Amino acid sequence: MSPLGRILVMSIGICLISLAAFAQKNLDEAVSELKIYFAQCSTKTGYDPDHVGNLGAHDLHSGERAYADCAYDGINKILKARSRIPEIYDRFIAEHRKLTDKVKSGAITRDERKAAVERMVVSIRNQEEALESPGPGKAAKTTGNANAGASANALEQREDMRRVQDMQRSVNRSIRSLPRF
């Protein structure tokens, strides 16, 4: 590989790592902000989704809808504003509203809603991750451009990709730590 080619490949790797680090920092900050926002929602509404007391399977707390509306505002202001796929948060909010209506009508239980919300959060995380981390095809293309004599560069690229993926896993853990509602 020519010196110019090596510089280009290294520059791309550095850009990927920088983007992943920025995305992780940005998402970590968003998660921290959202936790604070949710706590403020609890204070305003008197509802804490982590401590629902002895509510029945189909009962809603008197402050639950107000809390959800407050939480939706936080999701829009904090997560949606920083996402590359903001429409996913619109779909999440719409689905959460439907699920809450189903709990109230007796069609599903609070636990069923919680499980559905957790599946949606995993789906969102996976979609965000797919945009932020290079996929196998991209890594293979970059590595495939290196000739046999540049195996050291290919190894460095794979290590760079591993670091980016490790950073993304950290972002995913941050998302999972968000309080449920």
Secondary structure, 3 states (H helix, E strand, C coil): CCHHHHHHHHHHHHHHHHHHHHHHHHHHHHHHHHHHHHHHHHHHHCCCCCCCCCCCCCCCCCCHHHHHHHHHHHHHHHHHHHCCCCHHHHHHHHHHHHHHHHHHHCCCCHHHHHHHHHHHHHHHHHHHHHHHCCCHHHHHHHHHCCCHHHHHHHHHHHHHHHHHHHHHHHHHHHHHCCCCC
